[in-house]
Amino acid sequence: MSRSSSTIMGGWISGISTVDATEFSFFLAIPTIFGATALTIFKSGMNFNSGEIITLFIGFVIAFLVALIVVEKFVSYK
């Protein structure tokens, strides 16, 4: 079971609307993702070449945009 589905189902059990539970789950993911990325970068010794930095940035932006689209579609699903 994923973190997001656990958060959303926990919200439902608590009586929170789907929209609020989804938004909370999405906003909860932001510090988690940043923390995991920072830990990975720190553990790697900060030894990145410019290509790896660009790849990391592009991957982050694309993943963030896809997450926004998926959350919007999920929230609007009836």
Residue pairs with C-beta under 8 A, 6 or more apart in sequence:
3 25
3 28
3 29
3 32
4 25
4 26
4 29
7 21
7 24
7 25
7 28
8 18
8 21
8 22
8 25
10 21
11 17
11 18
11 20
11 21
11 24
11 25
12 18
12 21
16 24
18 75
19 75
22 71
22 74
22 75
23 71
23 75
26 67
26 71
29 67
37 56
37 60
41 48
48 56
